[in-house]
Amino acid sequence: MTQSEMIQFAETLEARIASSNAAGRQSLQPKLHKLIVQLGENGFDVPRRLKRLDNELVEEAIEARFDNMPV
């Protein structure tokens, strides 16, 4: 897959994440993370917005775990 194809896939994934509910966002995070890793491994620049989105999704998952923790 070329860099432009990977970026196009990332943009499609980004749009799906934006239009998803919390559970949907979390289910798409592994795909986004894998794509970011692949871009880096292939020597391509990873757009900052994708890194930020991945970090946001990870933080949401961590926060959700603590929200459900009994006190």
CHARMM-style PDB file with segment names, atoms N, HN, CA, C and O in Angstrom:
ATOM      1  N   MET     1       0.849  -1.169   0.000  1.00  0.00      PROA
ATOM      2  CA  MET     1       0.000   0.000   0.000  1.00  0.00      PROA
ATOM      3  C   MET     1       0.897   1.236   0.000  1.00  0.00      PROA
ATOM      4  O   MET     1       1.846   1.325   0.779  1.00  0.00      PROA
ATOM      5  N   THR     2       0.594   2.170  -0.866  1.00  0.00      PROA
ATOM      6  HN  THR     2      -0.177   2.098  -1.499  1.00  0.00      PROA
ATOM      7  CA  THR     2       1.390   3.396  -0.943  1.00  0.00      PROA
ATOM      8  C   THR     2       1.007   4.343   0.193  1.00  0.00      PROA
ATOM      9  O   THR     2       0.003   4.150   0.880  1.00  0.00      PROA
ATOM     10  N   GLN     3       1.833   5.367   0.368  1.00  0.00      PROA
ATOM     11  HN  GLN     3       2.649   5.524  -0.189  1.00  0.00      PROA
ATOM     12  CA  GLN     3       1.557   6.335   1.424  1.00  0.00      PROA
ATOM     13  C   GLN     3       0.211   7.016   1.190  1.00  0.00      PROA
ATOM     14  O   GLN     3      -0.568   7.185   2.128  1.00  0.00      PROA
ATOM     15  N   SER     4      -0.064   7.402  -0.039  1.00  0.00      PROA
ATOM     16  HN  SER     4       0.569   7.264  -0.800  1.00  0.00      PROA
ATOM     17  CA  SER     4      -1.331   8.096  -0.312  1.00  0.00      PROA
ATOM     18  C   SER     4      -2.528   7.173  -0.064  1.00  0.00      PROA
ATOM     19  O   SER     4      -3.568   7.631   0.409  1.00  0.00      PROA
ATOM     20  N   GLU     5      -2.395   5.891  -0.375  1.00  0.00      PROA
ATOM     21  HN  GLU     5      -1.550   5.519  -0.759  1.00  0.00      PROA
ATOM     22  CA  GLU     5      -3.476   4.939  -0.100  1.00  0.00      PROA
ATOM     23  C   GLU     5      -3.681   4.769   1.404  1.00  0.00      PROA
ATOM     24  O   GLU     5      -4.812   4.681   1.883  1.00  0.00      PROA
ATOM     25  N   MET     6      -2.573   4.724   2.134  1.00  0.00      PROA
ATOM     26  HN  MET     6      -1.655   4.796   1.744  1.00  0.00      PROA
ATOM     27  CA  MET     6      -2.665   4.578   3.585  1.00  0.00      PROA
ATOM     28  C   MET     6      -3.301   5.821   4.213  1.00  0.00      PROA
ATOM     29  O   MET     6      -4.121   5.711   5.124  1.00  0.00      PROA
ATOM     30  N   ILE     7      -2.923   6.986   3.728  1.00  0.00      PROA
ATOM     31  HN  ILE     7      -2.257   7.076   2.987  1.00  0.00      PROA
ATOM     32  CA  ILE     7      -3.499   8.232   4.245  1.00  0.00      PROA
ATOM     33  C   ILE     7      -4.985   8.301   3.902  1.00  0.00      PROA
ATOM     34  O   ILE     7      -5.794   8.731   4.725  1.00  0.00      PROA
ATOM     35  N   GLN     8      -5.343   7.881   2.698  1.00  0.00      PROA
ATOM     36  HN  GLN     8      -4.686   7.532   2.030  1.00  0.00      PROA
ATOM     37  CA  GLN     8      -6.753   7.878   2.305  1.00  0.00      PROA
ATOM     38  C   GLN     8      -7.550   6.932   3.208  1.00  0.00      PROA
ATOM     39  O   GLN     8      -8.654   7.268   3.639  1.00  0.00      PROA
ATOM     40  N   PHE     9      -6.996   5.755   3.494  1.00  0.00      PROA
ATOM     41  HN  PHE     9      -6.099   5.482   3.144  1.00  0.00      PROA
ATOM     42  CA  PHE     9      -7.648   4.818   4.404  1.00  0.00      PROA
ATOM     43  C   PHE     9      -7.782   5.437   5.794  1.00  0.00      PROA
ATOM     44  O   PHE     9      -8.812   5.291   6.452  1.00  0.00      PROA
ATOM     45  N   ALA    10      -6.733   6.128   6.231  1.00  0.00      PROA
ATOM     46  HN  ALA    10      -5.896   6.247   5.697  1.00  0.00      PROA
ATOM     47  CA  ALA    10      -6.755   6.785   7.545  1.00  0.00      PROA
ATOM     48  C   ALA    10      -7.851   7.843   7.597  1.00  0.00      PROA
ATOM     49  O   ALA    10      -8.541   7.966   8.609  1.00  0.00      PROA
ATOM     50  N   GLU    11      -8.019   8.601   6.529  1.00  0.00      PROA
ATOM     51  HN  GLU    11      -7.458   8.501   5.707  1.00  0.00      PROA
ATOM     52  CA  GLU    11      -9.051   9.635   6.499  1.00  0.00      PROA
ATOM     53  C   GLU    11     -10.447   9.017   6.552  1.00  0.00      PROA
ATOM     54  O   GLU    11     -11.343   9.551   7.205  1.00  0.00      PROA
ATOM     55  N   THR    12     -10.625   7.893   5.866  1.00  0.00      PROA
ATOM     56  HN  THR    12      -9.897   7.459   5.336  1.00  0.00      PROA
ATOM     57  CA  THR    12     -11.903   7.184   5.919  1.00  0.00      PROA
ATOM     58  C   THR    12     -12.167   6.681   7.332  1.00  0.00      PROA
ATOM     59  O   THR    12     -13.276   6.808   7.852  1.00  0.00      PROA
ATOM     60  N   LEU    13     -11.141   6.112   7.940  1.00  0.00      PROA
ATOM     61  HN  LEU    13     -10.240   6.008   7.517  1.00  0.00      PROA
ATOM     62  CA  LEU    13     -11.243   5.613   9.306  1.00  0.00      PROA
ATOM     63  C   LEU    13     -11.528   6.757  10.278  1.00  0.00      PROA
ATOM     64  O   LEU    13     -12.334   6.618  11.198  1.00  0.00      PROA
ATOM     65  N   GLU    14     -10.865   7.871  10.064  1.00  0.00      PROA
ATOM     66  HN  GLU    14     -10.211   7.984   9.317  1.00  0.00      PROA
ATOM     67  CA  GLU    14     -11.061   9.061  10.899  1.00  0.00      PROA
ATOM     68  C   GLU    14     -12.521   9.532  10.827  1.00  0.00      PROA
ATOM     69  O   GLU    14     -13.104   9.904  11.845  1.00  0.00      PROA
ATOM     70  N   ALA    15     -13.098   9.515   9.640  1.00  0.00      PROA
ATOM     71  HN  ALA    15     -12.624   9.212   8.813  1.00  0.00      PROA
ATOM     72  CA  ALA    15     -14.494   9.924   9.466  1.00  0.00      PROA
ATOM     73  C   ALA    15     -15.438   8.948  10.162  1.00  0.00      PROA
ATOM     74  O   ALA    15     -16.425   9.358  10.773  1.00  0.00      PROA
ATOM     75  N   ARG    16     -15.134   7.662  10.068  1.00  0.00      PROA
ATOM     76  HN  ARG    16     -14.333   7.328   9.571  1.00  0.00      PROA
ATOM     77  CA  ARG    16     -15.961   6.655  10.748  1.00  0.00      PROA
ATOM     78  C   ARG    16     -15.903   6.848  12.259  1.00  0.00      PROA
ATOM     79  O   ARG    16     -16.919   6.731  12.944  1.00  0.00      PROA
ATOM     80  N   ILE    17     -14.721   7.141  12.772  1.00  0.00      PROA
ATOM     81  HN  ILE    17     -13.895   7.235  12.215  1.00  0.00      PROA
ATOM     82  CA  ILE    17     -14.560   7.363  14.210  1.00  0.00      PROA
ATOM     83  C   ILE    17     -15.362   8.586  14.637  1.00  0.00      PROA
ATOM     84  O   ILE    17     -16.033   8.567  15.669  1.00  0.00      PROA
ATOM     85  N   ALA    18     -15.292   9.640  13.847  1.00  0.00      PROA
ATOM     86  HN  ALA    18     -14.747   9.656  13.009  1.00  0.00      PROA
ATOM     87  CA  ALA    18     -15.998  10.887  14.178  1.00  0.00      PROA
ATOM     88  C   ALA    18     -17.511  10.695  14.220  1.00  0.00      PROA
ATOM     89  O   ALA    18     -18.201  11.363  14.989  1.00  0.00      PROA
ATOM     90  N   SER    19     -18.025   9.791  13.401  1.00  0.00      PROA
ATOM     91  HN  SER    19     -17.465   9.248  12.776  1.00  0.00      PROA
ATOM     92  CA  SER    19     -19.476   9.596  13.340  1.00  0.00      PROA
ATOM     93  C   SER    19     -19.963   8.445  14.218  1.00  0.00      PROA
ATOM     94  O   SER    19     -21.146   8.104  14.194  1.00  0.00      PROA
ATOM     95  N   SER    20     -19.061   7.849  14.990  1.00  0.00      PROA
ATOM     96  HN  SER    20     -18.100   8.126  15.010  1.00  0.00      PROA
ATOM     97  CA  SER    20     -19.422   6.705  15.832  1.00  0.00      PROA
ATOM     98  C   SER    20     -19.714   7.121  17.263  1.00  0.00      PROA
ATOM     99  O   SER    20     -19.299   8.183  17.727  1.00  0.00      PROA
ATOM    100  N   ASN    21     -20.444   6.245  17.946  1.00  0.00      PROA
ATOM    101  HN  ASN    21     -20.781   5.382  17.570  1.00  0.00      PROA
ATOM    102  CA  ASN    21     -20.654   6.447  19.379  1.00  0.00      PROA
ATOM    103  C   ASN    21     -19.400   5.977  20.120  1.00  0.00      PROA
ATOM    104  O   ASN    21     -18.438   5.535  19.492  1.00  0.00      PROA
ATOM    105  N   ALA    22     -19.409   6.069  21.442  1.00  0.00      PROA
ATOM    106  HN  ALA    22     -20.191   6.428  21.953  1.00  0.00      PROA
ATOM    107  CA  ALA    22     -18.214   5.742  22.231  1.00  0.00      PROA
ATOM    108  C   ALA    22     -17.743   4.311  21.999  1.00  0.00      PROA
ATOM    109  O   ALA    22     -16.546   4.066  21.848  1.00  0.00      PROA
ATOM    110  N   ALA    23     -18.674   3.373  21.969  1.00  0.00      PROA
ATOM    111  HN  ALA    23     -19.646   3.571  22.091  1.00  0.00      PROA
ATOM    112  CA  ALA    23     -18.293   1.972  21.758  1.00  0.00      PROA
ATOM    113  C   ALA    23     -17.705   1.775  20.362  1.00  0.00      PROA
ATOM    114  O   ALA    23     -16.732   1.042  20.188  1.00  0.00      PROA
ATOM    115  N   GLY    24     -18.295   2.427  19.384  1.00  0.00      PROA
ATOM    116  HN  GLY    24     -19.085   3.022  19.525  1.00  0.00      PROA
ATOM    117  CA  GLY    24     -17.787   2.332  18.020  1.00  0.00      PROA
ATOM    118  C   GLY    24     -16.404   2.930  17.884  1.00  0.00      PROA
ATOM    119  O   GLY    24     -15.544   2.389  17.189  1.00  0.00      PROA
ATOM    120  N   ARG    25     -16.197   4.059  18.557  1.00  0.00      PROA
ATOM    121  HN  ARG    25     -16.896   4.498  19.121  1.00  0.00      PROA
ATOM    122  CA  ARG    25     -14.878   4.710  18.533  1.00  0.00      PROA
ATOM    123  C   ARG    25     -13.825   3.761  19.100  1.00  0.00      PROA
ATOM    124  O   ARG    25     -12.736   3.616  18.544  1.00  0.00      PROA
ATOM    125  N   GLN    26     -14.168   3.122  20.209  1.00  0.00      PROA
ATOM    126  HN  GLN    26     -15.053   3.239  20.660  1.00  0.00      PROA
ATOM    127  CA  GLN    26     -13.210   2.220  20.843  1.00  0.00      PROA
ATOM    128  C   GLN    26     -12.936   0.992  19.988  1.00  0.00      PROA
ATOM    129  O   GLN    26     -11.818   0.477  19.989  1.00  0.00      PROA
ATOM    130  N   SER    27     -13.931   0.520  19.266  1.00  0.00      PROA
ATOM    131  HN  SER    27     -14.839   0.939  19.265  1.00  0.00      PROA
ATOM    132  CA  SER    27     -13.722  -0.657  18.422  1.00  0.00      PROA
ATOM    133  C   SER    27     -12.836  -0.346  17.215  1.00  0.00      PROA
ATOM    134  O   SER    27     -12.206  -1.247  16.660  1.00  0.00      PROA
ATOM    135  N   LEU    28     -12.785   0.925  16.808  1.00  0.00      PROA
ATOM    136  HN  LEU    28     -13.296   1.656  17.259  1.00  0.00      PROA
ATOM    137  CA  LEU    28     -11.967   1.318  15.656  1.00  0.00      PROA
ATOM    138  C   LEU    28     -10.545   1.723  16.043  1.00  0.00      PROA
ATOM    139  O   LEU    28      -9.673   1.816  15.179  1.00  0.00      PROA
ATOM    140  N   GLN    29     -10.304   1.963  17.324  1.00  0.00      PROA
ATOM    141  HN  GLN    29     -11.012   1.887  18.026  1.00  0.00      PROA
ATOM    142  CA  GLN    29      -8.977   2.408  17.772  1.00  0.00      PROA
ATOM    143  C   GLN    29      -7.863   1.440  17.398  1.00  0.00      PROA
ATOM    144  O   GLN    29      -6.814   1.896  16.944  1.00  0.00      PROA
ATOM    145  N   PRO    30      -8.032   0.115  17.564  1.00  0.00      PROA
ATOM    146  CA  PRO    30      -6.935  -0.786  17.177  1.00  0.00      PROA
ATOM    147  C   PRO    30      -6.564  -0.685  15.694  1.00  0.00      PROA
ATOM    148  O   PRO    30      -5.390  -0.795  15.339  1.00  0.00      PROA
ATOM    149  N   LYS    31      -7.555  -0.476  14.836  1.00  0.00      PROA
ATOM    150  HN  LYS    31      -8.508  -0.386  15.124  1.00  0.00      PROA
ATOM    151  CA  LYS    31      -7.274  -0.322  13.403  1.00  0.00      PROA
ATOM    152  C   LYS    31      -6.467   0.948  13.151  1.00  0.00      PROA
ATOM    153  O   LYS    31      -5.514   0.946  12.372  1.00  0.00      PROA
ATOM    154  N   LEU    32      -6.860   2.029  13.819  1.00  0.00      PROA
ATOM    155  HN  LEU    32      -7.634   2.030  14.452  1.00  0.00      PROA
ATOM    156  CA  LEU    32      -6.140   3.291  13.666  1.00  0.00      PROA
ATOM    157  C   LEU    32      -4.708   3.143  14.156  1.00  0.00      PROA
ATOM    158  O   LEU    32      -3.770   3.585  13.493  1.00  0.00      PROA
ATOM    159  N   HSD    33      -4.545   2.528  15.303  1.00  0.00      PROA
ATOM    160  HN  HSD    33      -5.308   2.168  15.841  1.00  0.00      PROA
ATOM    161  CA  HSD    33      -3.202   2.364  15.865  1.00  0.00      PROA
ATOM    162  C   HSD    33      -2.326   1.509  14.941  1.00  0.00      PROA
ATOM    163  O   HSD    33      -1.159   1.828  14.717  1.00  0.00      PROA
ATOM    164  N   LYS    34      -2.888   0.438  14.416  1.00  0.00      PROA
ATOM    165  HN  LYS    34      -3.836   0.178  14.598  1.00  0.00      PROA
ATOM    166  CA  LYS    34      -2.145  -0.438  13.498  1.00  0.00      PROA
ATOM    167  C   LYS    34      -1.709   0.339  12.255  1.00  0.00      PROA
ATOM    168  O   LYS    34      -0.585   0.178  11.780  1.00  0.00      PROA
ATOM    169  N   LEU    35      -2.587   1.167  11.741  1.00  0.00      PROA
ATOM    170  HN  LEU    35      -3.500   1.298  12.127  1.00  0.00      PROA
ATOM    171  CA  LEU    35      -2.262   1.970  10.561  1.00  0.00      PROA
ATOM    172  C   LEU    35      -1.141   2.959  10.863  1.00  0.00      PROA
ATOM    173  O   LEU    35      -0.247   3.153  10.040  1.00  0.00      PROA
ATOM    174  N   ILE    36      -1.184   3.582  12.034  1.00  0.00      PROA
ATOM    175  HN  ILE    36      -1.911   3.425  12.703  1.00  0.00      PROA
ATOM    176  CA  ILE    36      -0.132   4.517  12.440  1.00  0.00      PROA
ATOM    177  C   ILE    36       1.210   3.793  12.521  1.00  0.00      PROA
ATOM    178  O   ILE    36       2.231   4.309  12.067  1.00  0.00      PROA
ATOM    179  N   VAL    37       1.199   2.602  13.101  1.00  0.00      PROA
ATOM    180  HN  VAL    37       0.370   2.183  13.470  1.00  0.00      PROA
ATOM    181  CA  VAL    37       2.431   1.808  13.205  1.00  0.00      PROA
ATOM    182  C   VAL    37       2.948   1.460  11.813  1.00  0.00      PROA
ATOM    183  O   VAL    37       4.146   1.567  11.553  1.00  0.00      PROA
ATOM    184  N   GLN    38       2.058   1.045  10.919  1.00  0.00      PROA
ATOM    185  HN  GLN    38       1.084   0.958  11.130  1.00  0.00      PROA
ATOM    186  CA  GLN    38       2.462   0.687   9.556  1.00  0.00      PROA
ATOM    187  C   GLN    38       3.054   1.880   8.816  1.00  0.00      PROA
ATOM    188  O   GLN    38       4.055   1.742   8.114  1.00  0.00      PROA
ATOM    189  N   LEU    39       2.448   3.037   8.969  1.00  0.00      PROA
ATOM    190  HN  LEU    39       1.635   3.149   9.540  1.00  0.00      PROA
ATOM    191  CA  LEU    39       2.995   4.235   8.332  1.00  0.00      PROA
ATOM    192  C   LEU    39       4.423   4.480   8.813  1.00  0.00      PROA
ATOM    193  O   LEU    39       5.324   4.722   8.009  1.00  0.00      PROA
ATOM    194  N   GLY    40       4.621   4.415  10.114  1.00  0.00      PROA
ATOM    195  HN  GLY    40       3.889   4.218  10.767  1.00  0.00      PROA
ATOM    196  CA  GLY    40       5.952   4.631  10.678  1.00  0.00      PROA
ATOM    197  C   GLY    40       6.954   3.588  10.230  1.00  0.00      PROA
ATOM    198  O   GLY    40       8.095   3.916   9.905  1.00  0.00      PROA
ATOM    199  N   GLU    41       6.532   2.322  10.212  1.00  0.00      PROA
ATOM    200  HN  GLU    41       5.605   2.055  10.477  1.00  0.00      PROA
ATOM    201  CA  GLU    41       7.433   1.244   9.804  1.00  0.00      PROA
ATOM    202  C   GLU    41       7.853   1.372   8.347  1.00  0.00      PROA
ATOM    203  O   GLU    41       8.951   0.959   7.973  1.00  0.00      PROA
ATOM    204  N   ASN    42       6.983   1.942   7.530  1.00  0.00      PROA
ATOM    205  HN  ASN    42       6.092   2.277   7.834  1.00  0.00      PROA
ATOM    206  CA  ASN    42       7.300   2.128   6.115  1.00  0.00      PROA
ATOM    207  C   ASN    42       8.063   3.417   5.851  1.00  0.00      PROA
ATOM    208  O   ASN    42       8.348   3.756   4.702  1.00  0.00      PROA
ATOM    209  N   GLY    43       8.391   4.132   6.916  1.00  0.00      PROA
ATOM    210  HN  GLY    43       8.160   3.857   7.849  1.00  0.00      PROA
ATOM    211  CA  GLY    43       9.175   5.354   6.770  1.00  0.00      PROA
ATOM    212  C   GLY    43       8.372   6.570   6.361  1.00  0.00      PROA
ATOM    213  O   GLY    43       8.941   7.589   5.970  1.00  0.00      PROA
ATOM    214  N   PHE    44       7.052   6.473   6.446  1.00  0.00      PROA
ATOM    215  HN  PHE    44       6.590   5.645   6.764  1.00  0.00      PROA
ATOM    216  CA  PHE    44       6.198   7.596   6.081  1.00  0.00      PROA
ATOM    217  C   PHE    44       5.953   8.478   7.296  1.00  0.00      PROA
ATOM    218  O   PHE    44       5.965   8.006   8.433  1.00  0.00      PROA
ATOM    219  N   ASP    45       5.733   9.758   7.044  1.00  0.00      PROA
ATOM    220  HN  ASP    45       5.723  10.142   6.121  1.00  0.00      PROA
ATOM    221  CA  ASP    45       5.369  10.677   8.120  1.00  0.00      PROA
ATOM    222  C   ASP    45       3.940  10.381   8.561  1.00  0.00      PROA
ATOM    223  O   ASP    45       3.044  10.208   7.734  1.00  0.00      PROA
ATOM    224  N   VAL    46       3.744  10.327   9.860  1.00  0.00      PROA
ATOM    225  HN  VAL    46       4.472  10.468  10.531  1.00  0.00      PROA
ATOM    226  CA  VAL    46       2.410  10.105  10.412  1.00  0.00      PROA
ATOM    227  C   VAL    46       1.816  11.469  10.758  1.00  0.00      PROA
ATOM    228  O   VAL    46       2.385  12.204  11.565  1.00  0.00      PROA
ATOM    229  N   PRO    47       0.675  11.815  10.152  1.00  0.00      PROA
ATOM    230  CA  PRO    47       0.058  13.104  10.467  1.00  0.00      PROA
ATOM    231  C   PRO    47      -0.223  13.237  11.966  1.00  0.00      PROA
ATOM    232  O   PRO    47      -0.680  12.295  12.612  1.00  0.00      PROA
ATOM    233  N   ARG    48       0.057  14.409  12.496  1.00  0.00      PROA
ATOM    234  HN  ARG    48       0.429  15.175  11.971  1.00  0.00      PROA
ATOM    235  CA  ARG    48      -0.137  14.642  13.939  1.00  0.00      PROA
ATOM    236  C   ARG    48      -1.572  14.426  14.368  1.00  0.00      PROA
ATOM    237  O   ARG    48      -1.830  13.954  15.475  1.00  0.00      PROA
ATOM    238  N   ARG    49      -2.507  14.769  13.497  1.00  0.00      PROA
ATOM    239  HN  ARG    49      -2.298  15.153  12.598  1.00  0.00      PROA
ATOM    240  CA  ARG    49      -3.912  14.626  13.873  1.00  0.00      PROA
ATOM    241  C   ARG    49      -4.272  13.157  14.114  1.00  0.00      PROA
ATOM    242  O   ARG    49      -5.122  12.851  14.951  1.00  0.00      PROA
ATOM    243  N   LEU    50      -3.620  12.249  13.377  1.00  0.00      PROA
ATOM    244  HN  LEU    50      -2.930  12.497  12.698  1.00  0.00      PROA
ATOM    245  CA  LEU    50      -3.877  10.827  13.594  1.00  0.00      PROA
ATOM    246  C   LEU    50      -3.293  10.371  14.924  1.00  0.00      PROA
ATOM    247  O   LEU    50      -3.911   9.588  15.644  1.00  0.00      PROA
ATOM    248  N   LYS    51      -2.105  10.860  15.244  1.00  0.00      PROA
ATOM    249  HN  LYS    51      -1.602  11.496  14.659  1.00  0.00      PROA
ATOM    250  CA  LYS    51      -1.500  10.525  16.540  1.00  0.00      PROA
ATOM    251  C   LYS    51      -2.358  11.062  17.679  1.00  0.00      PROA
ATOM    252  O   LYS    51      -2.574  10.378  18.679  1.00  0.00      PROA
ATOM    253  N   ARG    52      -2.849  12.299  17.519  1.00  0.00      PROA
ATOM    254  HN  ARG    52      -2.673  12.854  16.706  1.00  0.00      PROA
ATOM    255  CA  ARG    52      -3.702  12.904  18.550  1.00  0.00      PROA
ATOM    256  C   ARG    52      -4.988  12.107  18.727  1.00  0.00      PROA
ATOM    257  O   ARG    52      -5.425  11.852  19.850  1.00  0.00      PROA
ATOM    258  N   LEU    53      -5.587  11.720  17.608  1.00  0.00      PROA
ATOM    259  HN  LEU    53      -5.232  11.928  16.696  1.00  0.00      PROA
ATOM    260  CA  LEU    53      -6.829  10.955  17.667  1.00  0.00      PROA
ATOM    261  C   LEU    53      -6.596   9.618  18.355  1.00  0.00      PROA
ATOM    262  O   LEU    53      -7.406   9.195  19.181  1.00  0.00      PROA
ATOM    263  N   ASP    54      -5.504   8.955  18.025  1.00  0.00      PROA
ATOM    264  HN  ASP    54      -4.846   9.298  17.354  1.00  0.00      PROA
ATOM    265  CA  ASP    54      -5.176   7.680  18.664  1.00  0.00      PROA
ATOM    266  C   ASP    54      -5.003   7.881  20.169  1.00  0.00      PROA
ATOM    267  O   ASP    54      -5.516   7.095  20.966  1.00  0.00      PROA
ATOM    268  N   ASN    55      -4.287   8.924  20.553  1.00  0.00      PROA
ATOM    269  HN  ASN    55      -3.870   9.562  19.906  1.00  0.00      PROA
ATOM    270  CA  ASN    55      -4.094   9.212  21.979  1.00  0.00      PROA
ATOM    271  C   ASN    55      -5.419   9.514  22.675  1.00  0.00      PROA
ATOM    272  O   ASN    55      -5.647   9.068  23.799  1.00  0.00      PROA
ATOM    273  N   GLU    56      -6.287  10.265  22.012  1.00  0.00      PROA
ATOM    274  HN  GLU    56      -6.102  10.628  21.099  1.00  0.00      PROA
ATOM    275  CA  GLU    56      -7.604  10.573  22.586  1.00  0.00      PROA
ATOM    276  C   GLU    56      -8.396   9.296  22.835  1.00  0.00      PROA
ATOM    277  O   GLU    56      -9.028   9.140  23.881  1.00  0.00      PROA
ATOM    278  N   LEU    57      -8.357   8.387  21.868  1.00  0.00      PROA
ATOM    279  HN  LEU    57      -7.844   8.514  21.019  1.00  0.00      PROA
ATOM    280  CA  LEU    57      -9.112   7.146  22.005  1.00  0.00      PROA
ATOM    281  C   LEU    57      -8.555   6.276  23.125  1.00  0.00      PROA
ATOM    282  O   LEU    57      -9.315   5.637  23.853  1.00  0.00      PROA
ATOM    283  N   VAL    58      -7.244   6.248  23.264  1.00  0.00      PROA
ATOM    284  HN  VAL    58      -6.627   6.767  22.672  1.00  0.00      PROA
ATOM    285  CA  VAL    58      -6.626   5.491  24.359  1.00  0.00      PROA
ATOM    286  C   VAL    58      -7.033   6.106  25.695  1.00  0.00      PROA
ATOM    287  O   VAL    58      -7.379   5.385  26.631  1.00  0.00      PROA
ATOM    288  N   GLU    59      -6.992   7.424  25.786  1.00  0.00      PROA
ATOM    289  HN  GLU    59      -6.711   8.010  25.026  1.00  0.00      PROA
ATOM    290  CA  GLU    59      -7.388   8.104  27.025  1.00  0.00      PROA
ATOM    291  C   GLU    59      -8.859   7.850  27.350  1.00  0.00      PROA
ATOM    292  O   GLU    59      -9.212   7.661  28.514  1.00  0.00      PROA
ATOM    293  N   GLU    60      -9.715   7.845  26.334  1.00  0.00      PROA
ATOM    294  HN  GLU    60      -9.428   7.999  25.388  1.00  0.00      PROA
ATOM    295  CA  GLU    60     -11.131   7.557  26.553  1.00  0.00      PROA
ATOM    296  C   GLU    60     -11.317   6.150  27.113  1.00  0.00      PROA
ATOM    297  O   GLU    60     -12.130   5.936  28.012  1.00  0.00      PROA
ATOM    298  N   ALA    61     -10.564   5.197  26.581  1.00  0.00      PROA
ATOM    299  HN  ALA    61      -9.903   5.370  25.851  1.00  0.00      PROA
ATOM    300  CA  ALA    61     -10.667   3.813  27.055  1.00  0.00      PROA
ATOM    301  C   ALA    61     -10.217   3.702  28.504  1.00  0.00      PROA
ATOM    302  O   ALA    61     -10.854   3.015  29.303  1.00  0.00      PROA
ATOM    303  N   ILE    62      -9.137   4.366  28.843  1.00  0.00      PROA
ATOM    304  HN  ILE    62      -8.619   4.924  28.194  1.00  0.00      PROA
ATOM    305  CA  ILE    62      -8.637   4.343  30.222  1.00  0.00      PROA
ATOM    306  C   ILE    62      -9.654   4.990  31.152  1.00  0.00      PROA
ATOM    307  O   ILE    62      -9.950   4.459  32.223  1.00  0.00      PROA
ATOM    308  N   GLU    63     -10.182   6.124  30.746  1.00  0.00      PROA
ATOM    309  HN  GLU    63      -9.941   6.554  29.876  1.00  0.00      PROA
ATOM    310  CA  GLU    63     -11.165   6.831  31.566  1.00  0.00      PROA
ATOM    311  C   GLU    63     -12.417   5.987  31.767  1.00  0.00      PROA
ATOM    312  O   GLU    63     -12.980   5.959  32.862  1.00  0.00      PROA
ATOM    313  N   ALA    64     -12.851   5.304  30.723  1.00  0.00      PROA
ATOM    314  HN  ALA    64     -12.394   5.327  29.834  1.00  0.00      PROA
ATOM    315  CA  ALA    64     -14.046   4.461  30.824  1.00  0.00      PROA
ATOM    316  C   ALA    64     -13.832   3.329  31.820  1.00  0.00      PROA
ATOM    317  O   ALA    64     -14.757   2.961  32.544  1.00  0.00      PROA
ATOM    318  N   ARG    65     -12.639   2.781  31.866  1.00  0.00      PROA
ATOM    319  HN  ARG    65     -11.887   3.081  31.278  1.00  0.00      PROA
ATOM    320  CA  ARG    65     -12.351   1.718  32.837  1.00  0.00      PROA
ATOM    321  C   ARG    65     -12.458   2.242  34.258  1.00  0.00      PROA
ATOM    322  O   ARG    65     -13.003   1.561  35.126  1.00  0.00      PROA
ATOM    323  N   PHE    66     -11.950   3.431  34.509  1.00  0.00      PROA
ATOM    324  HN  PHE    66     -11.507   3.984  33.804  1.00  0.00      PROA
ATOM    325  CA  PHE    66     -12.000   3.990  35.855  1.00  0.00      PROA
ATOM    326  C   PHE    66     -13.410   4.440  36.226  1.00  0.00      PROA
ATOM    327  O   PHE    66     -13.778   4.400  37.400  1.00  0.00      PROA
ATOM    328  N   ASP    67     -14.204   4.868  35.245  1.00  0.00      PROA
ATOM    329  HN  ASP    67     -13.905   4.900  34.292  1.00  0.00      PROA
ATOM    330  CA  ASP    67     -15.580   5.270  35.523  1.00  0.00      PROA
ATOM    331  C   ASP    67     -16.414   4.094  36.014  1.00  0.00      PROA
ATOM    332  O   ASP    67     -17.356   4.278  36.784  1.00  0.00      PROA
ATOM    333  N   ASN    68     -16.075   2.892  35.574  1.00  0.00      PROA
ATOM    334  HN  ASN    68     -15.309   2.742  34.948  1.00  0.00      PROA
ATOM    335  CA  ASN    68     -16.833   1.699  35.943  1.00  0.00      PROA
ATOM    336  C   ASN    68     -16.252   0.975  37.149  1.00  0.00      PROA
ATOM    337  O   ASN    68     -16.745  -0.087  37.529  1.00  0.00      PROA
ATOM    338  N   MET    69     -15.222   1.528  37.749  1.00  0.00      PROA
ATOM    339  HN  MET    69     -14.821   2.391  37.440  1.00  0.00      PROA
ATOM    340  CA  MET    69     -14.567   0.885  38.881  1.00  0.00      PROA
ATOM    341  C   MET    69     -15.339   1.195  40.167  1.00  0.00      PROA
ATOM    342  O   MET    69     -15.647   2.354  40.444  1.00  0.00      PROA
ATOM    343  N   PRO    70     -15.653   0.149  40.955  1.00  0.00      PROA
ATOM    344  CA  PRO    70     -16.361   0.412  42.219  1.00  0.00      PROA
ATOM    345  C   PRO    70     -15.478   1.170  43.200  1.00  0.00      PROA
ATOM    346  O   PRO    70     -14.258   1.007  43.233  1.00  0.00      PROA
ATOM    347  N   VAL    71     -16.132   1.998  43.991  1.00  0.00      PROA
ATOM    348  HN  VAL    71     -17.122   2.131  43.965  1.00  0.00      PROA
ATOM    349  CA  VAL    71     -15.392   2.808  44.963  1.00  0.00      PROA
ATOM    350  C   VAL    71     -15.498   2.201  46.339  1.00  0.00      PROA
ATOM    351  OT1 VAL    71     -14.940   2.739  47.296  1.00  0.00      PROA
TER     352      VAL     71
END
